[in-house]
Amino acid sequence: RTRTRTHTRTHTRTQAQAQAQAQESAAEADAGAPHDWSVRQLKDFLKEHGDELRNFTEKSELVREVQRLMDSSSSVLPQTGPTAPTSTAQPTSTSAATSARAASGPPPPCPSPAAPLPQNSEKHARLVHKIQDIKKSGDRAFQAKDFEKAERHYSSALRQAADQPVDQVLVATLYSNRAACRSHQHRHAEALSDGQEALRRRPDWARAHSRVGAALFSLRRWDEAKAAYETGLSVDPGSVELRDGLRQTLTRVGGGGDAAAAKQRGNAFFKAGKHVEAIAAYDDAIAAAPSDETLYSNRSAAQAALGNLDAALADAKRAIALAGTWPKGYSRAGYAALQGGDEEAAYWFYSNGLRWDAQNVELTRGRSAAMQQINSVGTRRYRRQLERYRRDAHLPPARVFAVSDVHYDHAGAREWASALSRTAYTKDTIIVAGDVGDTFNAVKLCLKAFRAVFRRVFYVPGNHDLWIRPKGQHSNEPAAFADSVAKLLALWQMCDEIDVDVGPAQISTSTVVLPLDSWYSYTFDHHDPKPGLTLFDKFCKWPMGYDDAWKFMTGLNESRLEMVKTQSPSTTDVISFSHFLPRKELPLPGVHEMAKASGCLEIESQLRSAKVKLHIFGHTHINTVHEYEGVRYMQNAMGYGIAPGTKLCVVHDGGRFKDYMA
């Protein structure tokens, strides 16, 4: 949202007044006009200007004198002038170091200031005033700890100041404030870049040196952080902020004597490929410093290099326990899990590591590798599903029921499910074609209710099931799931625990059930096969992007199709099901752009390859039966608010396709 303000003034703003406006904004996020400064800051300012402090006895006198000096000055504030301290993200404890001064200093010279505007430039005055207004909005958001909002305001102010003859002190302050916002959001690489921009504009500013040092510390670049703090202290030896930062950094750079020496030996052995010796050295270091997460991380890498993947994973988990916001620990754990054949656990580690560093290349590549592995034949899940595939293949045909869109967290659904007969369906199977609930807990409760009634329950998720709703009274899904893929894997694991099938299986001598995961594609809209303007599932978070989610979801079906082709005789009836529509001829609701969010033609291609005779789907809440090219398509959506006593639809009975309620 863009807020515009119209300023009407009857007088002409002088160049000195515009300069004073710019000078006021040189303070940090919580600094304002001189009357907002502390007495210590006012006195420091006057000392810098050579004033005799004994002439002033009241704070109001100090304020008036500071304001007089600011109004009468034709230059910008001295770079050593006072700034109110901002809340900076505390450096978290950390990891491996590289060389020293590269990132911090000496900084490149500040660009030459732009040519001054004419003395009575109303345009310049309006620009400065607008930037200050935006900055103040950012300051208020920062004080309220809404760091995302504050960052947006500071970024907006920087865009206004770009390529304009704006005081570089003000620009440096905006970069510094934005660095603090990004640091609080654990985006330390971006915070470092902003700190360096602030330092480039004010090379003698202690706060800018502190921003750079804190960002380097959080990135585990301790030697560089040490150099940044030392450079800052050479400029401002009295800075408490710089001294505290250096003190914390020195505890990491030097280590604890024996621990540091043992760690160095371990690093040297590891670099030389002597992994057994490296592990022994890291053992000694851990004995001396058992709370240093970097030692467990390094030992994890050495264990992984020897193929000791369980030990590598255990060490990586210990590093995460000690430093839960450190991306390297998650990367080590993800690698160990992926190499050990647990691609679902690997995805969890990689995706959660990216919470703390969204731009981390190592974590991003690991997450992509885990997703690719999840789709492949031969995974742990594939082997488990293969074991279940023919468990009931010897049984005589029984009834197969089909439902979708139960929406268990809406009124009536829970009561309806709890009233289902506990004896009528004990030999039967039910297909649940997605949109079971808006939350993980709702899906689990509904599937458990079906499992208590039916012999076999088969399930694929719908769009509602993959939502990650904001934190509410009864759940906090953003904390539980890094993204919708992570929630999908959690749903699979929950289904394993309660004995619900998410893979294919032969359920009798004559029937195979084939779940097909899916997502919609805008190409399903054959009248306008382009991305639309409506975002139908804003609560979903897809790492591959909203418009490419269908490729990942349908890719999950390849191993299932292979299983059906190789494990079942060609004479069996194959019943497949998905949440989304496989054919564009099927009826759609009259909602704007709904065709772009209803189906995917790849589902049709996949079910045809499996020689499916009946396909169940959901999503549109339009109950229908159609037949196209020898395949029957059926939807039996329960909808919002299920009436008591509502019966279920039978789609297969005694080896024959049916359509009746029971």
C-alpha positions as CSV (number, residue, x, y, z in Angstrom):
1,R,0.0,0.0,0.0
2,T,1.3,3.4,-0.9
3,R,0.5,6.3,1.4
4,T,0.6,9.7,-0.2
5,R,0.6,12.9,1.8
6,T,0.1,16.4,0.5
7,H,2.0,19.1,2.3
8,T,0.8,22.7,1.9
9,R,2.9,25.4,3.2
10,T,2.6,29.2,2.8
11,H,6.2,29.9,3.5
12,T,9.4,29.0,1.6
13,R,11.6,26.4,3.2
14,T,15.2,27.6,3.3
15,Q,18.2,25.5,2.5
16,A,19.3,25.6,6.1
17,Q,15.9,24.3,7.3
18,A,16.1,21.4,4.8
19,Q,19.6,20.7,6.0
20,A,18.4,20.6,9.6
21,Q,15.7,18.1,8.6
22,A,18.4,15.8,7.1
23,Q,20.6,16.2,10.2
24,E,17.8,15.1,12.6
25,S,17.5,11.8,10.8
26,A,21.2,10.9,11.3
27,A,20.4,9.1,14.6
28,E,19.6,5.4,14.7
29,A,16.2,3.6,14.6
30,D,15.0,5.0,17.9
31,A,16.7,8.4,17.7
32,G,14.6,11.6,17.0
33,A,15.0,15.3,17.5
34,P,17.4,16.6,20.2
35,H,14.6,16.8,22.8
36,D,14.4,13.0,22.5
37,W,18.2,12.5,23.3
38,S,19.5,11.6,26.6
39,V,21.5,14.2,28.7
40,R,24.7,12.2,28.0
41,Q,24.1,12.4,24.2
42,L,23.4,16.1,24.4
43,K,26.6,16.7,26.3
44,D,28.7,14.5,24.0
45,F,27.4,16.5,21.0
46,L,28.3,19.8,22.7
47,K,31.7,18.5,23.6
48,E,32.4,17.7,20.0
49,H,31.5,21.3,19.1
50,G,33.7,22.8,21.8
51,D,31.0,24.2,24.1
52,E,31.6,24.8,27.8
53,L,29.2,22.5,29.6
54,R,29.4,24.5,32.8
55,N,27.2,27.2,31.1
56,F,24.2,24.8,31.2
57,T,22.3,23.6,34.2
58,E,19.0,22.2,32.8
59,K,18.4,19.6,30.1
60,S,16.1,22.2,28.3
61,E,19.1,24.5,28.0
62,L,21.2,21.7,26.5
63,V,18.5,20.9,24.0
64,R,18.2,24.6,22.9
65,E,21.9,24.9,22.4
66,V,22.1,21.6,20.4
67,Q,19.2,22.8,18.2
68,R,20.9,26.2,17.7
69,L,24.1,24.5,16.6
70,M,22.2,22.2,14.2
71,D,20.2,25.1,12.7
72,S,23.1,27.3,12.3
73,S,25.4,24.7,10.8
74,S,25.7,24.6,7.0
75,S,27.4,21.2,7.0
76,V,26.2,17.7,8.0
77,L,26.5,16.4,11.5
78,P,29.9,15.3,12.5
79,Q,30.3,11.5,12.0
80,T,31.4,11.2,15.6
81,G,28.2,12.9,16.9
82,P,25.9,11.0,19.2
83,T,23.3,8.5,18.0
84,A,20.7,6.8,20.1
85,P,21.5,3.1,20.5
86,T,19.3,0.8,18.5
87,S,18.3,-2.7,19.4
88,T,20.7,-4.9,17.6
89,A,20.3,-8.6,17.1
90,Q,22.6,-10.4,19.6
91,P,25.3,-12.4,18.0
92,T,24.5,-16.1,18.4
93,S,27.3,-18.6,19.1
94,T,28.9,-20.1,16.1
95,S,31.3,-21.7,13.5
96,A,34.4,-21.8,11.3
97,A,36.4,-18.8,10.5
98,T,38.3,-17.5,7.4
99,S,40.6,-14.5,7.1
100,A,40.4,-11.2,8.8
101,R,39.8,-7.7,7.4
102,A,38.4,-8.7,4.0
103,A,34.8,-7.9,4.8
104,S,35.1,-4.9,7.1
105,G,37.9,-2.5,6.2
106,P,39.3,-0.4,5.2
107,P,36.1,0.5,3.4
108,P,36.1,2.0,-0.1
109,P,35.7,5.8,-0.1
110,C,32.2,7.3,0.0
111,P,31.0,8.5,-3.4
112,S,31.4,12.2,-4.0
113,P,28.3,14.1,-2.8
114,A,26.0,15.4,-5.5
115,A,26.0,19.0,-6.5
116,P,24.0,21.2,-4.0
117,L,20.6,22.2,-5.1
118,P,19.7,25.9,-5.3
119,Q,19.4,27.7,-1.9
120,N,15.6,27.7,-1.7
121,S,14.9,24.3,-3.3
122,E,11.4,23.3,-2.3
123,K,11.8,20.1,-4.2
124,H,14.8,19.0,-2.2
125,A,13.0,19.9,1.0
126,R,10.0,17.9,0.1
127,L,12.2,14.9,-0.7
128,V,14.0,15.0,2.6
129,H,10.8,15.4,4.5
130,K,9.2,12.4,2.7
131,I,12.3,10.2,3.4
132,Q,12.2,11.2,7.1
133,D,8.5,10.4,7.3
134,I,9.1,6.9,5.9
135,K,12.0,6.4,8.2
136,K,9.9,7.4,11.2
137,S,7.3,4.7,10.2
138,G,10.1,2.2,10.1
139,D,11.3,3.4,13.5
140,R,7.9,2.8,15.0
141,A,7.6,-0.7,13.5
142,F,11.1,-1.5,14.7
143,Q,10.2,-0.4,18.3
144,A,7.1,-2.7,18.0
145,K,9.4,-5.5,16.9
146,D,7.7,-5.8,13.6
147,F,11.0,-6.2,11.7
148,E,9.5,-7.2,8.4
149,K,7.4,-4.1,8.3
150,A,10.3,-1.9,9.5
151,E,12.5,-3.4,6.7
152,R,9.9,-2.5,4.1
153,H,9.8,1.1,5.3
154,Y,13.6,1.5,5.3
155,S,13.8,-0.1,1.9
156,S,11.2,2.4,0.6
157,A,13.2,5.3,2.1
158,L,16.3,4.0,0.4
159,R,14.5,3.8,-2.9
160,Q,13.4,7.4,-2.5
161,A,17.0,8.5,-1.8
162,A,18.6,6.6,-4.6
163,D,20.5,8.8,-7.1
164,Q,19.4,11.9,-5.3
165,P,21.5,14.5,-3.6
166,V,20.5,13.3,-0.1
167,D,22.8,13.6,2.9
168,Q,24.9,10.5,3.1
169,V,24.6,10.4,6.9
170,L,20.8,9.9,6.5
171,V,21.4,7.2,3.8
172,A,24.0,5.4,6.1
173,T,21.5,5.4,8.9
174,L,18.8,3.8,6.7
175,Y,21.2,1.1,5.7
176,S,22.2,0.5,9.3
177,N,18.6,0.3,10.5
178,R,17.7,-2.1,7.7
179,A,20.7,-4.3,8.7
180,A,19.3,-4.5,12.2
181,C,15.9,-5.6,10.8
182,R,17.5,-8.3,8.7
183,S,19.7,-9.5,11.5
184,H,16.6,-10.0,13.7
185,Q,15.1,-12.1,10.9
186,H,18.3,-14.2,10.8
187,R,19.2,-13.0,7.3
188,H,22.7,-12.3,8.3
189,A,24.3,-12.2,4.8
190,E,21.9,-9.4,3.8
191,A,22.5,-7.7,7.1
192,L,26.3,-7.8,6.3
193,S,25.7,-6.2,2.9
194,D,23.7,-3.4,4.5
195,G,26.2,-2.8,7.2
196,Q,29.0,-2.5,4.6
197,E,26.9,0.0,2.7
198,A,26.4,2.1,5.9
199,L,30.2,1.8,6.5
200,R,31.0,2.9,3.0
201,R,29.1,6.2,3.6
202,R,30.3,6.8,7.1
203,P,33.7,5.1,7.5
204,D,34.2,6.6,11.0
205,W,30.8,5.6,12.4
206,A,31.1,3.0,15.2
207,R,27.6,1.8,14.7
208,A,28.3,0.8,11.1
209,H,31.4,-1.2,12.2
210,S,29.3,-2.9,14.9
211,R,26.6,-3.9,12.3
212,V,29.3,-5.5,10.1
213,G,30.9,-7.2,13.1
214,A,27.6,-8.6,14.4
215,A,26.6,-9.9,11.0
216,L,30.0,-11.6,10.5
217,F,29.8,-13.1,13.9
218,S,26.4,-14.6,13.2
219,L,27.7,-16.0,9.9
220,R,30.5,-17.8,12.0
221,R,33.2,-15.8,10.3
222,W,34.9,-15.0,13.5
223,D,38.2,-13.8,12.4
224,E,36.6,-11.3,10.1
225,A,34.2,-10.3,12.9
226,K,37.2,-9.7,15.2
227,A,38.9,-7.5,12.5
228,A,35.6,-5.5,12.1
229,Y,35.3,-4.8,15.8
230,E,39.0,-3.9,16.1
231,T,38.8,-1.5,13.2
232,G,35.8,0.1,14.7
233,L,37.5,0.5,18.1
234,S,40.4,2.2,16.3
235,V,37.9,4.8,15.2
236,D,35.9,5.0,18.4
237,P,37.8,3.5,21.3
238,G,35.0,4.3,23.8
239,S,32.2,2.4,22.0
240,V,30.7,0.0,24.5
241,E,28.9,-1.8,21.7
242,L,32.1,-2.5,19.8
243,R,33.9,-3.6,23.0
244,D,31.2,-6.0,23.9
245,G,31.1,-7.5,20.4
246,L,34.9,-7.9,20.4
247,R,34.8,-9.6,23.8
248,Q,32.2,-12.1,22.6
249,T,34.1,-12.7,19.4
250,L,37.4,-13.4,21.2
251,T,35.8,-16.2,23.2
252,R,35.1,-18.0,19.9
253,V,38.3,-17.1,18.0
254,G,40.7,-18.2,20.6
255,G,38.5,-21.1,21.9
256,G,39.4,-22.5,25.3
257,G,43.1,-23.2,24.9
258,D,43.2,-27.0,24.8
259,A,39.9,-27.1,22.8
260,A,41.2,-24.6,20.2
261,A,44.4,-26.5,19.7
262,A,42.6,-29.8,19.4
263,K,40.2,-28.3,16.9
264,Q,43.0,-27.0,14.8
265,R,44.6,-30.4,14.8
266,G,41.3,-31.9,13.7
267,N,40.9,-29.4,10.9
268,A,44.4,-30.1,9.6
269,F,43.8,-33.9,9.7
270,F,40.4,-33.5,7.9
271,K,42.0,-31.3,5.2
272,A,44.6,-34.0,4.7
273,G,42.0,-36.7,4.4
274,K,43.0,-38.4,7.7
275,H,39.4,-38.7,9.0
276,V,40.1,-41.2,11.8
277,E,42.8,-38.9,13.2
278,A,40.5,-35.9,12.8
279,I,37.7,-37.6,14.8
280,A,40.2,-38.4,17.6
281,A,41.3,-34.7,17.7
282,Y,37.7,-33.5,17.7
283,D,37.0,-35.9,20.6
284,D,39.7,-34.2,22.6
285,A,38.3,-30.8,21.7
286,I,34.7,-31.8,22.7
287,A,36.0,-33.1,26.0
288,A,37.5,-29.6,26.7
289,A,34.6,-27.6,25.2
290,P,31.4,-29.8,25.3
291,S,29.1,-26.8,24.4
292,D,30.8,-25.8,21.2
293,E,28.5,-26.8,18.3
294,T,31.2,-26.3,15.7
295,L,33.1,-29.3,17.1
296,Y,30.2,-31.6,16.7
297,S,29.6,-30.3,13.2
298,N,33.2,-30.9,12.2
299,R,33.2,-34.4,13.7
300,S,29.9,-35.1,11.9
301,A,31.7,-34.2,8.6
302,A,34.5,-36.6,9.4
303,Q,32.2,-39.4,10.4
304,A,30.2,-38.9,7.1
305,A,33.5,-39.0,5.1
306,L,34.1,-42.5,6.7
307,G,30.6,-43.7,5.9
308,N,29.6,-43.7,9.6
309,L,26.3,-42.0,8.8
310,D,24.4,-42.8,12.0
311,A,27.2,-41.3,14.1
312,A,27.4,-38.3,11.6
313,L,23.7,-37.7,12.0
314,A,23.9,-37.9,15.8
315,D,26.7,-35.3,15.9
316,A,24.7,-33.0,13.6
317,K,21.7,-33.3,15.8
318,R,23.8,-32.3,18.8
319,A,25.0,-29.3,16.9
320,I,21.4,-28.3,16.2
321,A,20.5,-28.8,19.8
322,L,23.3,-26.4,20.9
323,A,22.6,-23.8,18.2
324,G,19.1,-24.1,16.7
325,T,19.5,-21.1,14.4
326,W,22.8,-22.2,12.8
327,P,22.3,-23.4,9.2
328,K,25.4,-25.5,9.1
329,G,24.1,-28.0,11.7
330,Y,21.0,-28.6,9.6
331,S,23.1,-29.0,6.5
332,R,25.3,-31.6,8.2
333,A,22.2,-33.5,9.4
334,G,20.5,-33.3,6.0
335,Y,23.6,-34.7,4.3
336,A,23.9,-37.6,6.7
337,A,20.2,-38.5,6.5
338,L,20.2,-38.3,2.7
339,Q,23.3,-40.4,2.3
340,G,21.8,-42.9,4.8
341,G,18.7,-43.3,2.6
342,D,16.2,-41.3,4.7
343,E,15.2,-38.7,2.2
344,E,12.2,-37.5,4.1
345,A,14.3,-36.8,7.2
346,A,16.8,-35.1,5.0
347,Y,14.1,-32.8,3.6
348,W,13.1,-31.8,7.1
349,F,16.6,-30.8,8.0
350,Y,17.3,-28.9,4.8
351,S,14.0,-27.1,4.8
352,N,14.2,-26.1,8.5
353,G,17.8,-24.9,8.0
354,L,16.5,-22.6,5.3
355,R,14.3,-20.9,7.9
356,W,17.4,-19.3,9.3
357,D,19.2,-18.6,6.0
358,A,16.8,-18.6,3.1
359,Q,19.6,-17.9,0.6
360,N,22.0,-20.7,1.7
361,V,23.2,-22.4,-1.4
362,E,24.2,-25.6,0.3
363,L,20.8,-26.0,2.0
364,T,18.9,-25.2,-1.2
365,R,20.8,-27.8,-3.2
366,G,20.4,-30.3,-0.5
367,R,16.6,-29.7,-0.4
368,S,16.4,-30.1,-4.1
369,A,18.3,-33.4,-3.9
370,A,16.0,-34.7,-1.2
371,M,12.9,-33.8,-3.3
372,Q,14.4,-35.6,-6.3
373,Q,15.2,-38.7,-4.1
374,I,11.6,-38.7,-2.7
375,N,10.3,-39.3,-6.2
376,S,12.5,-42.2,-7.0
377,V,12.0,-46.0,-6.9
378,G,13.9,-47.8,-4.2
379,T,13.4,-45.4,-1.3
380,R,12.5,-46.6,2.2
381,R,8.9,-45.6,1.6
382,Y,8.8,-47.5,-1.7
383,R,10.1,-50.6,0.0
384,R,7.5,-50.3,2.8
385,Q,4.7,-49.8,0.3
386,L,5.9,-52.9,-1.6
387,E,5.6,-54.9,1.5
388,R,2.0,-53.8,2.0
389,Y,1.1,-54.1,-1.7
390,R,0.0,-57.7,-1.7
391,R,-1.0,-58.1,1.9
392,D,-4.7,-58.6,1.1
393,A,-4.3,-59.8,-2.5
394,H,-5.7,-63.2,-1.5
395,L,-8.9,-61.9,-0.1
396,P,-12.3,-62.1,-1.9
397,P,-13.7,-58.9,-3.4
398,A,-15.5,-56.6,-1.0
399,R,-17.0,-53.2,-1.2
400,V,-15.0,-50.1,-2.0
401,F,-16.4,-46.7,-0.9
402,A,-15.3,-43.3,-2.1
403,V,-15.5,-39.8,-0.5
404,S,-13.8,-36.5,-0.8
405,D,-13.9,-33.0,0.7
406,V,-15.0,-34.2,4.2
407,H,-13.8,-30.9,5.8
408,Y,-13.6,-32.5,9.2
409,D,-13.0,-29.2,11.0
410,H,-16.4,-27.8,9.9
411,A,-19.7,-28.3,11.8
412,G,-21.3,-31.7,11.5
413,A,-18.4,-33.7,10.1
414,R,-17.0,-35.0,13.4
415,E,-20.5,-36.0,14.6
416,W,-21.2,-37.8,11.3
417,A,-18.0,-39.7,11.4
418,S,-18.4,-40.8,15.0
419,A,-21.8,-42.2,14.2
420,L,-20.6,-44.5,11.4
421,S,-21.3,-48.2,12.2
422,R,-18.4,-50.1,13.8
423,T,-19.6,-53.4,12.3
424,A,-21.0,-52.7,8.9
425,Y,-17.7,-51.9,7.1
426,T,-15.1,-54.2,8.7
427,K,-14.4,-56.0,5.4
428,D,-14.5,-52.9,3.2
429,T,-12.2,-50.3,1.9
430,I,-12.7,-46.5,1.7
431,I,-11.0,-44.1,-0.7
432,V,-10.5,-40.6,0.7
433,A,-9.8,-38.2,-2.1
434,G,-8.4,-35.1,-0.3
435,D,-9.6,-32.0,1.5
436,V,-10.0,-33.8,4.8
437,G,-9.2,-30.8,7.0
438,D,-7.6,-27.4,7.1
439,T,-5.1,-28.5,9.8
440,F,-2.9,-31.4,10.4
441,N,-4.8,-32.4,13.5
442,A,-8.1,-32.4,11.7
443,V,-6.8,-34.7,9.0
444,K,-5.4,-37.1,11.6
445,L,-8.6,-37.2,13.6
446,C,-10.7,-37.9,10.5
447,L,-8.5,-40.6,9.1
448,K,-8.4,-42.3,12.5
449,A,-12.2,-42.2,12.6
450,F,-12.3,-44.0,9.2
451,R,-9.6,-46.4,10.2
452,A,-11.6,-47.4,13.2
453,V,-14.5,-48.5,10.9
454,F,-12.9,-49.8,7.6
455,R,-10.5,-52.6,6.9
456,R,-8.3,-50.4,4.6
457,V,-8.2,-46.6,4.2
458,F,-6.5,-45.0,1.2
459,Y,-5.7,-41.2,1.2
460,V,-4.3,-38.5,-1.0
461,P,-4.1,-34.8,0.3
462,G,-6.1,-32.0,-1.2
463,N,-5.2,-28.3,-1.3
464,H,-6.8,-27.6,2.2
465,D,-4.8,-30.5,3.7
466,L,-1.5,-28.8,2.6
467,W,-2.4,-25.4,3.9
468,I,-0.1,-23.9,6.6
469,R,-2.5,-21.7,8.4
470,P,-1.3,-18.9,10.6
471,K,-0.8,-19.6,14.3
472,G,-4.2,-20.1,16.0
473,Q,-5.7,-21.1,19.3
474,H,-5.2,-24.8,18.8
475,S,-2.3,-25.1,16.4
476,N,0.9,-23.4,15.2
477,E,1.6,-24.9,11.8
478,P,4.1,-22.3,10.7
479,A,6.3,-23.5,13.5
480,A,5.7,-27.2,12.7
481,F,6.1,-27.2,8.9
482,A,8.7,-25.2,7.0
483,D,6.6,-25.5,3.8
484,S,3.8,-27.6,2.2
485,V,6.2,-30.3,1.1
486,A,7.3,-30.7,4.7
487,K,3.6,-31.0,5.7
488,L,3.0,-33.6,3.0
489,L,5.8,-35.7,4.3
490,A,4.5,-35.3,7.9
491,L,1.0,-36.4,6.7
492,W,2.6,-39.5,5.1
493,Q,4.4,-40.3,8.3
494,M,1.2,-39.9,10.3
495,C,-0.6,-42.2,7.9
496,D,2.2,-44.8,8.5
497,E,1.5,-44.6,12.3
498,I,-2.2,-45.1,12.1
499,D,-2.1,-47.7,9.3
500,V,-3.6,-45.6,6.4
501,D,-2.3,-46.3,2.9
502,V,-0.8,-43.5,0.8
503,G,0.6,-45.9,-1.8
504,P,-1.0,-48.5,-4.1
505,A,-2.1,-51.9,-3.0
506,Q,-4.0,-54.9,-4.3
507,I,-6.9,-55.2,-1.9
508,S,-8.5,-58.4,-3.2
509,T,-8.1,-61.0,-5.9
510,S,-9.7,-58.6,-8.4
511,T,-9.1,-55.0,-7.3
512,V,-6.1,-52.6,-7.1
513,V,-6.3,-49.1,-5.6
514,L,-3.9,-46.5,-6.9
515,P,-3.5,-43.1,-5.1
516,L,-2.3,-40.3,-7.4
517,D,-1.0,-37.2,-5.8
518,S,-1.8,-34.0,-7.7
519,W,-1.9,-30.3,-7.9
520,Y,-3.6,-28.0,-10.3
521,S,-2.0,-26.3,-13.4
522,Y,-3.1,-23.1,-15.1
523,T,-2.8,-25.0,-18.4
524,F,-6.0,-26.9,-17.4
525,D,-7.9,-23.7,-18.5
526,H,-8.0,-24.5,-22.2
527,H,-9.6,-21.1,-23.0
528,D,-6.8,-19.2,-21.4
529,P,-3.8,-21.4,-20.5
530,K,-1.8,-18.7,-18.8
531,P,-1.2,-17.9,-15.1
532,G,-4.1,-16.1,-13.5
533,L,-4.4,-13.2,-11.1
534,T,-6.2,-15.1,-8.4
535,L,-4.2,-16.9,-5.7
536,F,-6.6,-19.6,-4.5
537,D,-4.4,-21.3,-1.9
538,K,-2.5,-18.5,-0.2
539,F,-1.8,-20.7,2.8
540,C,0.3,-23.1,0.8
541,K,4.1,-22.6,0.6
542,W,5.8,-24.3,-2.3
543,P,9.6,-24.3,-2.5
544,M,9.5,-24.9,-6.2
545,G,7.0,-22.1,-6.8
546,Y,3.2,-21.9,-6.9
547,D,2.9,-22.6,-10.7
548,D,5.3,-25.6,-10.7
549,A,3.9,-27.5,-7.7
550,W,1.9,-29.8,-10.0
551,K,5.2,-31.1,-11.5
552,F,6.5,-32.2,-8.1
553,M,3.2,-33.7,-7.0
554,T,2.5,-35.7,-10.1
555,G,6.2,-36.8,-10.1
556,L,5.5,-38.6,-6.8
557,N,3.3,-41.0,-8.8
558,E,6.0,-42.5,-11.1
559,S,7.1,-45.1,-8.5
560,R,3.5,-46.0,-7.8
561,L,2.7,-46.6,-11.4
562,E,5.8,-48.7,-11.7
563,M,4.7,-50.8,-8.7
564,V,1.2,-51.4,-10.2
565,K,2.6,-52.4,-13.6
566,T,5.0,-54.9,-12.1
567,Q,3.1,-56.3,-9.1
568,S,-0.5,-56.9,-10.3
569,P,-1.9,-59.2,-13.0
570,S,-3.4,-57.4,-16.0
571,T,-6.9,-58.8,-15.2
572,T,-7.4,-56.8,-12.0
573,D,-9.7,-53.7,-11.9
574,V,-7.5,-50.7,-11.2
575,I,-9.3,-47.9,-9.3
576,S,-7.3,-44.7,-9.2
577,F,-8.0,-41.5,-7.3
578,S,-6.7,-37.9,-7.0
579,H,-8.0,-34.8,-5.5
580,F,-7.9,-32.6,-8.6
581,L,-9.7,-33.2,-11.9
582,P,-7.9,-35.1,-14.7
583,R,-10.1,-34.0,-17.6
584,K,-11.2,-30.6,-18.8
585,E,-14.7,-32.0,-19.8
586,L,-15.6,-32.5,-16.2
587,P,-18.0,-29.9,-14.7
588,L,-16.5,-26.8,-13.0
589,P,-18.1,-24.2,-10.7
590,G,-18.7,-20.8,-12.1
591,V,-16.0,-19.0,-10.1
592,H,-13.7,-16.6,-11.9
593,E,-10.4,-18.3,-13.0
594,M,-11.5,-21.5,-11.2
595,A,-10.4,-23.6,-14.2
596,K,-6.8,-22.6,-13.5
597,A,-7.0,-24.1,-10.0
598,S,-9.1,-27.2,-10.6
599,G,-7.2,-29.8,-12.5
600,C,-4.1,-31.2,-14.2
601,L,-4.0,-33.1,-17.5
602,E,-0.9,-35.0,-16.4
603,I,-3.2,-37.0,-14.1
604,E,-5.1,-38.3,-17.1
605,S,-1.9,-39.4,-18.8
606,Q,-0.9,-41.3,-15.7
607,L,-4.1,-43.1,-15.1
608,R,-4.3,-44.1,-18.7
609,S,-0.8,-45.6,-18.4
610,A,-2.0,-47.8,-15.5
611,K,-5.1,-49.0,-17.5
612,V,-7.4,-47.5,-14.9
613,K,-11.2,-48.3,-15.3
614,L,-12.5,-46.0,-12.6
615,H,-11.1,-42.7,-11.3
616,I,-12.3,-40.9,-8.2
617,F,-11.7,-37.2,-7.8
618,G,-12.9,-34.3,-5.6
619,H,-12.2,-30.6,-5.1
620,T,-15.1,-29.0,-7.0
621,H,-17.9,-30.3,-4.7
622,I,-19.9,-31.2,-7.8
623,N,-21.0,-34.9,-7.4
624,T,-21.1,-36.5,-10.8
625,V,-20.5,-39.6,-12.9
626,H,-19.1,-39.4,-16.4
627,E,-17.5,-41.8,-18.8
628,Y,-14.9,-40.9,-21.4
629,E,-12.9,-43.3,-23.6
630,G,-13.7,-46.3,-21.5
631,V,-12.9,-44.8,-18.1
632,R,-15.5,-43.9,-15.5
633,Y,-14.9,-40.6,-13.6
634,M,-16.8,-40.1,-10.3
635,Q,-16.9,-37.5,-7.5
636,N,-18.7,-37.9,-4.2
637,A,-17.8,-34.8,-2.2
638,M,-19.3,-34.6,1.3
639,G,-19.0,-30.8,1.4
640,Y,-19.1,-28.4,4.3
641,G,-21.4,-29.4,7.1
642,I,-22.3,-33.1,6.7
643,A,-25.9,-33.9,7.7
644,P,-26.4,-36.6,10.3
645,G,-27.0,-40.0,8.8
646,T,-25.5,-39.2,5.3
647,K,-24.7,-42.4,3.6
648,L,-21.5,-43.3,1.7
649,C,-21.1,-44.1,-2.0
650,V,-20.1,-47.6,-3.0
651,V,-18.1,-47.6,-6.3
652,H,-17.0,-51.3,-6.4
653,D,-18.7,-54.4,-5.0
654,G,-18.1,-58.1,-5.5
655,G,-15.7,-57.5,-8.3
656,R,-18.1,-55.2,-10.2
657,F,-18.2,-51.4,-10.6
658,K,-21.2,-49.9,-8.8
659,D,-22.8,-46.6,-7.9
660,Y,-25.1,-46.8,-4.8
661,M,-25.3,-45.4,-1.3
662,A,-24.8,-47.5,1.8
